[in-house]
Amino acid sequence: MQALANKQTEILNQAMQGMQDAAKSLMGGGGAADAGKQGEVIRKGFEKTLTNMKELADMTQHAQSEAMTRITQRANNQMQEIKALVTPK
């Protein structure tokens, strides 16, 4: 979960930097922004967002799977401990 939070922070920082860079690029000539250039910036931003969302989903799935494995393992250990306590010696 910590890795997921770190990745979310990284993605947010990249997005903010990307927006700043895009704004500078679009207005670089000092005049009105070119519609084709705007479309390209939007397309690239959308593709990057989709990639980031997939990566976060994969990380979340991995974290949940790992957590369930540990919970199951701990439950099995506790069952073994309970069996050992109730088994006559």
Secondary structure, DSSP 8 states (H G I E B T S, - for coil): -HHHHHHHHHHHHHHHHHHHHHHHHHTTTSS---HHHHHHHHHHHHHHHHHHHHHHHHHHHHHHHHHHHHHHHHHHHHHHHHHHHHS--
